[in-house]
Every structure is written in structure tokens, then in C-alpha cells.
């Protein structure tokens, strides 16, 4: 290999390293739930007695639990919003606050869906943390903002959740 070719490859490698976002901690999902709290992906939610319609839209409807949101393991969460796309159950958004709740959620998610794969030398603490479990039918993404001690968990159908982006324009407007 010519020295100039090697220089170009090294330069491209550095450029790729600079523009690539930092990795999230990802784990392979051990037990894909194929839904949330026993509700399978693709289900109609309107007839479920424990849910109430919270928002309506052209393609998206959102539901909240009539009673307080169900806990995840020992973690009590602030809210759980369940969304459909064209009448099919596709996504759950869970909001929570506090470091203790975050730690309880991490214990629950790792015990249920598998441990997070951690690469030596990576930070597991910081202002913003992101963890991901990916199964065949379900993807779970947890984001925790350390500064405000708040977090979000997205539980999504890998088939249906991408449809939420269908109405977005290429330019973001």
C-alpha cells in the first residue's frame, strides 16, 4: 500500500470517529414481551376498560391508565402513555423522576430483558445516559438525564413504531 493511500485511510478513520455519535449501551433482549403489560403489539386499545383516551389525531391516538400508571418492578413511574398508529398498539412512553427510581428501573429491565453489555473504558455515569434492549418484535430505550434526574422509557413495536415518522418531512418543517 502506498504511503499516500495509508494517509487517506487514516484520515478517513479519524473523520468517521469524529462524526460518529457516542455509543449507547445496548443489550440483546432475552425475553421479548411482544407488547406491554400483556397487551400485544397491533391490538386495538379503545375497548380496554383500564385505559382512557387522552389525545386523538389523524393517525395517532394516545391513552392513559384510568388509575395510576402501573409500576415496573419496584419502580413507581410518573406517567405511562400508550399510543396507537392507525388503531394498532405501537408505542409506550414512560416518564419518571429521581435517581432511586432510575436505579430501580435499571434493575427491573436488566432482570427481565437481560444485562446491558458494557465495553471496558466506557462511562456508565454522566449527565445523559442511554440504554437499549432490542428483541425481534420489541425495542426498549431508556434515557436518563442526570442533571434534572428525569428519565424516559420507550417500549416500541419494531414493526409499527417507525410509522410515527411517516408524516415528518425530510427538512424537519
Backbone as a ProteinNet text record, in pm:
[ID]
protein_1_A
[PRIMARY]
XXXXXXXXXXXXXXXXXXXXXXXXXXXXXXXXXXXXXXXXXXXXXXXXXXXXXXXXXXXXXXXXXXXXXXXXXXXXXXXXXXXXXXXXXXXXXXXXXXXXXXXXXXXXXXXXXXXXXXXXXXXXXXXXXXXXXXXXXXXXXXXXXXXXXXXXXXXXXXXXXXXXXXXXXXXXX
[TERTIARY]
85.3	0	89.8	58.4	136.4	116.4	220	205.5	88.8	62.3	-48.9	-183.6	-195.6	-319	-340.4	-232.6	-241.8	-283.4	-228.5	-265.3	-412.6	-463.6	-604.8	-693	-656.4	-734.3	-734.4	-617.7	-609	-693.7	-686.5	-766.7	-915.3	-957.7	-1098.7	-1142.4	-1054.9	-1086.3	-1106.8	-1019.4	-1034.3	-1160.7	-1189.6	-1310.7	-1435.3	-1438.1	-1551.6	-1564.4	-1452.4	-1455.1	-1509.7	-1480.4	-1526.5	-1674.9	-1729.3	-1870	-1965.1	-1913.1	-1997.4	-2042.6	-2172.8	-2220.7	-2168.2	-2159.3	-2113.6	-2210.9	-2160.9	-2248.8	-2338.5	-2455.7	-2544.9	-2513	-2545.6	-2525.3	-2639.7	-2606.6	-2709.4	-2699.6	-2811.7	-2816.3	-2913.7	-2882.7	-2973.9	-3086.7	-3208.9	-3323.8	-3339.7	-3345.4	-3358.4	-3502	-3597.1	-3737.8	-3822.5	-3839.7	-3918.5	-4063	-4116.5	-4254	-4361.1	-4324.9	-4418.1	-4538	-4515.3	-4618.5	-4582.3	-4684.2	-4662	-4774	-4737.1	-4833.1	-4942.2	-4902.2	-4995.3	-5076.5	-5054.4	-5125.8	-5034.3	-5071.2	-4984.6	-4978.6	-4863.2	-4848.9	-4956.7	-5008.7	-5110	-5252.8	-5270	-5404.8	-5478.8	-5611.3	-5696.2	-5708.9	-5693.6	-5695.2	-5826.4	-5908.4	-6030.4	-6122.5	-6123.7	-6216.1	-6158.8	-6032.3	-5973.6	-6027.5	-6085.8	-6153	-6060.2	-5932	-5842.3	-5771	-5804.8	-5743	-5845.8	-5799.3	-5885.1	-5815.9	-5893.6	-5840.2	-5794.4	-5666.3	-5609.1	-5587.1	-5551.9	-5527.4	-5571.2	-5622.7	-5659.6	-5592.1	-5564.6	-5504.8	-5545.3	-5493.2	-5529.4	-5489.5	-5367.6	-5319.9	-5291.6	-5262.1	-5215	-5319.6	-5348.9	-5430.3	-5345.9	-5362.1	-5284.6	-5379.3	-5342.1	-5423.3	-5341.2	-5410	-5350.7	-5427	-5364.4	-5433.5	-5532.9	-5652.7	-5753.9	-5704	-5641.2	-5581.5	-5436.7	-5359.5	-5218.4	-5144.9	-5038.1	-4967.1	-4909.2	-4906.1	-4852.6	-4702.9	-4656	-4511.5	-4438.7	-4310.1	-4222.9	-4130.2	-4157.4	-4083.6	-4115.8	-4011	-4029.3	-4040.5	-4023	-4019.7	-4160	-4195	-4320.1	-4288.4	-4361.8	-4334.6	-4437.6	-4403.8	-4493.7	-4608.8	-4579.2	-4684.8	-4648.7	-4752.9	-4738.8	-4841.8	-4793.2	-4881.1	-4865.6	-4978.8	-4981	-5038.3	-4968.2	-5009.8	-5037.9	-5135.8	-5166.4	-5134.7	-5106.7	-5094.7	-5197.2	-5287.3	-5398.5	-5471.5	-5493.5	-5570.7	-5494.4	-5364.6	-5284.9	-5184.1	-5185.9	-5095.2	-4950.5	-4874.5	-4739.4	-4632.3	-4668.7	-4564.1	-4614.9	-4520.7	-4545.9	-4436.7	-4475.9	-4379.3	-4400	-4294.6	-4298.4	-4207.4	-4258.1	-4179.1	-4160.2	-4039.7	-4010.7	-3911.4	-3901.2	-3807.8	-3732.2	-3609.9	-3531.3	-3430.7	-3317.6	-3210	-3250.6	-3321.8	-3364.6	-3458.5	-3552	-3642.8	-3564.5	-3466.4	-3382.8	-3311	-3252.1	-3180.8	-3275.9	-3397.2	-3496.1	-3537.9	-3554.9	-3590.7	-3479.5	-3355.5	-3243.6	-3238.4	-3260.8	-3263.2	-3375.4	-3494.7	-3609.3	-3583.8	-3542.2	-3523.7	-3414.3	-3304.5	-3197.7	-3236.2	-3315.1	-3356.8	-3458.2	-3539.4	-3643.7	-3596.7	-3512	-3476.3	-3328.3	-3247	-3106	-3014.7	-2891.7	-2796.6	-2751.3	-2713.3	-2656.4	-2513.9	-2477.2	-2340.6	-2256.9	-2155.2	-2070.6	-1930.6	-1880.9	-1747	-1650	-1538.6	-1441.6	-1396.9	-1388.4	-1344	-1457	-1580.4	-1691.8	-1750.3	-1805.3	-1868.9	-2009.3	-2043.4	-2180	-2254.1	-2186.1	-2248.9	-2222.6	-2300.5	-2283.3	-2412.3	-2409	-2527.9	-2641.3	-2610	-2711.4	-2668.7	-2757.3	-2729.3	-2838.2	-2798	-2896	-2868.2	-2975.2	-2965.6	-3070.5	-3038.8	-3127.7	-3128.7	-3248.6	-3267.1	-3342.6	-3295.4	-3360.4	-3393.9	-3524	-3571.2	-3619.6	-3677.6	-3727.8	-3847.5	-3938.6	-4060.5	-4062	-3979.3	-3985.5	-3849.5	-3850.6	-3729.6	-3761.6	-3671.2	-3686.4	-3567.9	-3596.5	-3492.2	-3516.3	-3415.7	-3424.1	-3322.9	-3368.1	-3280	-3296.4	-3182.2	-3184.7	-3098.9	-3157.8	-3087.9	-3049.3	-2921.4	-2873	-2890.7	-2874	-2883.2	-3021.5	-3127.4	-3263.5	-3323.4	-3246.1	-3291.4	-3428.3	-3436.5	-3559.9	-3525.5	-3620	-3594.8	-3718.5	-3692.8	-3797.2	-3766.9	-3869.8	-3856.1	-3953.3	-3901.3	-3984	-3986.7	-4105.1	-4123.6	-4201	-4140.5	-4199.1	-4203	-4303.2	-4310.7	-4210.3	-4121	-4021.6	-4085.8	-4202.4	-4271.7	-4355.7	-4429.6	-4525.4	-4470.5	-4377.5	-4328.7	-4264.8	-4195.1	-4139	-4244.9	-4369.4	-4476.2	-4500.9	-4462.1	-4479	-4398.8	-4293.5	-4209.8	-4259.3	-4358.5	-4404.5	-4452.3	-4512.8	-4566.5	-4465.8	-4344.3	-4242.8	-4182.1	-4155.3	-4094.5	-3943.9	-3882	-3736.6	-3661.2	-3718.2	-3648.2	-3672.7	-3766	-3794.5	-3896	-3958	-4058.8	-4196.5
-116.8	0	123	221.5	344.2	427.7	504.8	591.5	689.3	740.2	835.2	765.6	640.7	565.3	539.8	507.6	484.6	611.6	725.3	854	884.4	855.8	880.1	790.8	663	571.6	615.8	657	704	829.9	921.3	1043.9	1015.2	922.2	884	819.4	739.9	677.3	780.2	881.5	987.9	1069	1096.5	1171.5	1095.1	966.4	883.2	881.4	873.8	873.4	1004.3	1115.1	1245.4	1268.7	1215.1	1242.3	1135.1	1023.6	916.3	951.8	943.5	975.2	873.7	913.5	818.6	702	583.5	466.9	466.2	411.8	385.7	245.6	219.1	85.1	-1.5	-105.2	-188.8	-330.2	-393.8	-533	-608	-731.8	-815.8	-855.9	-839.8	-869.8	-1020.6	-1066.2	-1209.1	-1258	-1182.4	-1224.4	-1115.1	-1120.8	-1018.8	-1026.2	-915.6	-919	-914.7	-877.3	-871	-780.6	-680.3	-586.2	-526	-484.5	-420.7	-460.2	-506.6	-547.5	-638.9	-734.2	-832.2	-786	-663.7	-613	-634.4	-720.2	-747.4	-629.6	-615.7	-513.7	-534	-425.1	-430	-436.6	-451.9	-460.8	-328.7	-337.2	-218.6	-188.3	-61.5	-26.4	34.9	79.5	152.6	74.4	-56	-136.7	-178.4	-147	-189.3	-102.8	-164.6	-88.4	-8	-43	28.2	145.7	176.4	287.5	393.7	518.1	630.3	705.9	745	818.4	955.9	988.7	1115.4	1214.3	1165.5	1251.4	1178.8	1256.6	1197.3	1275.1	1204.8	1267.1	1192.1	1236.9	1174.5	1027.6	997.3	858.8	807.2	898.7	860.6	892.3	793.6	813.4	773.7	846.8	818.4	791	694.3	650.6	657.4	688.9	684.4	580.9	534.3	443.8	524	469.8	537.7	557.6	456.6	465.8	509.8	510.3	548.4	449.7	495.5	406.2	285.7	171.5	52.2	66	14.6	19.5	-79.4	-57.4	-152.2	-209.5	-330.4	-386.9	-306	-259.8	-177	-28.5	8	148.8	202.3	307.5	378.3	491.9	495.2	594	705.4	819.8	935.4	920	870	854.8	744.9	687.3	587.2	621.2	655.8	688.9	580.2	526.8	418.5	474.4	451.1	508.7	402.3	437	353.5	432.7	360.4	421.3	352.2	429.3	375.6	264	286.8	194.6	73.8	62.4	-52.8	-10.6	-81	-53.9	-61.7	50.2	57.4	107.2	186.1	250.5	280.4	275	315.4	414.6	526.2	623.7	634.8	605.4	607.9	720.7	804.3	914.9	889.2	922.8	905.5	1011.3	1025.3	1120.1	1052.5	1096.1	1054.1	944.5	957.5	859.5	722.7	720.8	593	519.5	591.1	529.5	478.8	557.6	514.8	383.8	378.1	255.5	136.1	157.9	50.1	4.1	99.2	64	-16	24.6	-48.1	-191.8	-210	-345.4	-426.3	-366.9	-437	-474.1	-376.2	-401.4	-505.1	-497.1	-594.3	-733.6	-740.7	-873.4	-936	-854.6	-905.8	-927.2	-835.6	-838.2	-864.4	-871.8	-904.5	-790.3	-824.8	-721.8	-633.1	-512.1	-418.7	-463.5	-466	-500.1	-374.6	-381.8	-264.7	-292.9	-203.2	-215	-152.9	-220.6	-162.1	-23.1	68.6	203.5	301	254.9	344.8	392.5	513.1	567.8	512.3	471.1	427.6	532	641.1	752.3	878	978.8	1103.2	1180.4	1294.8	1378.5	1313.3	1248	1179.7	1035.8	945.2	803.4	744.3	650	585	435.9	358.2	212.8	157.4	44.6	-8.6	-160.5	-216.8	-361.5	-382.9	-470.8	-494.1	-641.6	-667	-802.5	-814.4	-926.4	-948.4	-857.6	-844.6	-765.1	-633.5	-622.6	-509.6	-444.4	-311.5	-238.5	-151.4	-152.5	-71.2	22.7	151.8	252.3	335.4	340.9	420.7	533.6	656	772.7	838.2	863.7	927.4	1052.7	1165	1292.8	1317.7	1299.5	1311.1	1449	1553.1	1689.1	1717.8	1680.9	1704.1	1583.2	1475.1	1348.2	1307.5	1303.7	1257.8	1160.4	1071.1	969.7	936.7	870.2	829.5	688.1	607.1	471.9	460.8	422.9	395.9	245.3	188.5	47.4	48	-7.6	8.1	-121.3	-130.6	-236.7	-203.3	-294.4	-268.7	-258.3	-317.6	-310	-183.2	-147.4	-38.4	99.3	108.3	238	323.9	267.8	354.8	435	393.2	465.8	603.5	624.3	755.4	861.6	821.6	914.3	937	861.2	870.6	1010.6	1081.5	1214.3	1325.9	1297.4	1401.8	1431.7	1558.1	1595.1	1572	1566.3	1547	1665.1	1785.4	1905.8	1933.3	1862	1885.5	1995.1	2046.4	2152.3	2098.7
0	0	0	-81.9	-91.6	33.4	73.4	191.3	179.4	59	44.4	66.2	22.9	44.9	192.9	262.5	407	478.8	437.1	498.1	476.5	358.5	329.8	416.9	430.7	514.8	660.6	710.4	849.3	866.2	769.6	775	773.9	688.5	684.6	816.3	874.6	1004.1	1112.9	1118.2	1217.7	1193.2	1066.5	1034.5	1078	1051.5	1093.1	1245	1315	1461.7	1516.8	1449.2	1497.2	1472.9	1362	1331.1	1382.2	1430.1	1481.6	1622.6	1652.4	1787.4	1888.6	2016.3	2117.2	2128.3	2153	2156.6	2279	2261.3	2374	2423.2	2545.2	2597.6	2549	2477.7	2418.1	2470.1	2477.6	2516.9	2428.7	2403.2	2329	2423.2	2380.1	2464.9	2479.2	2603.6	2629.6	2616.5	2667	2666.4	2604.2	2474.6	2405.2	2453.8	2511.2	2562.8	2454.1	2332.8	2219.1	2249	2333	2373	2507.2	2581.9	2711.8	2806.5	2924	3027.6	2971.9	2889.7	2835.7	2716.2	2671.2	2553	2432.2	2339.2	2223.5	2126.4	2060.8	1956.3	1851.3	1800.7	1695.5	1747.8	1879.2	1937.2	1926.9	1924.5	1936.9	2086.3	2124.9	2267.2	2313.1	2221.6	2257	2349.8	2341.4	2421	2556.7	2583.8	2711.5	2824.9	2927.8	3032.8	3123.7	3131	3222.7	3156.3	3029.1	2958.1	2924.4	2916.6	2878	2764.3	2664.2	2550.4	2597	2573.5	2620.3	2506.3	2387.4	2271.7	2145.7	2050.4	1921.4	1810.1	1703.1	1586.2	1461.6	1348.4	1221.5	1219.4	1262.2	1262.9	1403.8	1496.7	1630.2	1735.9	1819.3	1938.8	2058.8	2168.7	2289.7	2405.1	2487.1	2600.3	2728.2	2837.9	2970.8	3052.2	3159.5	3250.3	3333.5	3356.1	3436.8	3579.1	3633.6	3766.8	3749.8	3856.7	3845.4	3754.7	3689.9	3597.5	3671.7	3606.2	3672.7	3697.1	3811.5	3836.9	3746	3731.3	3661.7	3767.9	3810.3	3922.8	4046.7	4117.1	4236.7	4204.8	4078.7	4038.8	4013.6	4086.7	4062.1	3965.2	3853.9	3749.9	3754.5	3693.7	3695.2	3597	3477.3	3377.2	3278.3	3221.5	3116.2	3009	2890.7	2778.1	2671.8	2628.2	2530	2400.4	2288.9	2161.6	2056.8	1971.9	1855.7	1730.1	1625.3	1492.7	1403.8	1347.9	1268.5	1343.8	1473.4	1556.2	1608.4	1577.4	1620.9	1728.1	1839.5	1950.8	1903.4	1924.1	1868.6	1964.8	2067.7	2149.8	2289.9	2385.4	2523.4	2562	2622.8	2673.7	2823.6	2897.9	3044.1	3091.4	3180.2	3236.3	3385.6	3432.8	3575.3	3621.7	3754	3815.3	3928.7	3948	4062.9	4033.3	4098.8	4082.7	4135.7	4248.1	4305.7	4209.4	4149.4	4052	3931.8	3887	3774.7	3807.7	3925.8	3965.6	3972.7	4026.3	4033.3	3893.1	3801.9	3663.9	3596.4	3618	3557.8	3610.3	3738.8	3796.6	3733.3	3724.6	3666.1	3519.7	3440	3296.5	3270.8	3345.8	3325.1	3373.5	3480	3528.6	3434	3369.1	3280.2	3137	3086.2	2945	2916.9	3020.4	3002.3	3042	3077.5	3120.9	3004.7	3039.7	2942.9	2914.6	2788	2751	2766.3	2851	2875.4	2825.2	2744.3	2690.3	2789.9	2822.1	2915.6	2869.6	2965.3	2935.4	2907	2887.6	2862.6	2994.5	2992.6	3112.5	3127.2	3247.5	3274.6	3357.5	3386	3457	3376.1	3399.7	3327	3325.7	3258.9	3255.8	3179.2	3069.1	2989.9	2966.8	3000.3	2982	2893.9	2809.8	2723.4	2720.3	2734.8	2736.3	2641.2	2578.1	2475.8	2481	2469.4	2455.4	2325.6	2240.6	2112.2	2097	2080.4	2055.3	1912.2	1879.8	1744.5	1715.9	1812.7	1794.3	1871.3	1975.6	2067.9	2082.7	2096	2131.7	2252.2	2351.1	2471.3	2477.8	2493.7	2502.5	2627	2714.5	2836.5	2825.9	2847.9	2851.5	2987.7	3053.6	3185.4	3181.6	3221.4	3227.6	3372.4	3403.3	3540.4	3600.9	3521.1	3573.9	3632.3	3563.7	3612.9	3681.7	3690.1	3748.8	3693.9	3560.8	3498.7	3386.7	3361.8	3261	3181.2	3069.8	2977.1	2930.3	2923.7	2870.1	2753.7	2639	2522	2501.9	2496.9	2465.2	2334.9	2229.3	2097	2017.2	1932.8	1834.2	1724.3	1694.7	1590.5	1453.7	1436.3	1307.6	1295.8	1401.4	1393	1430.7	1525.3	1573.2	1464.8	1366.5	1262.1	1185.6	1190.3	1120.3	1181.4	1308	1369.7	1293.6	1224.8	1149.4	1007	962.5	824.2	786.4	877.5	846.5	857.2	900.3	912.6	776.8	751.1	623.8	630.3	516.9	507.2	565.5	560.8	606.6	754.6	815.8	957.4	981.1	876.8	892	869.2
[MASK]
+++++++++++++++++++++++++++++++++++++++++++++++++++++++++++++++++++++++++++++++++++++++++++++++++++++++++++++++++++++++++++++++++++++++++++++++++++++++++++++++++++++++++++++

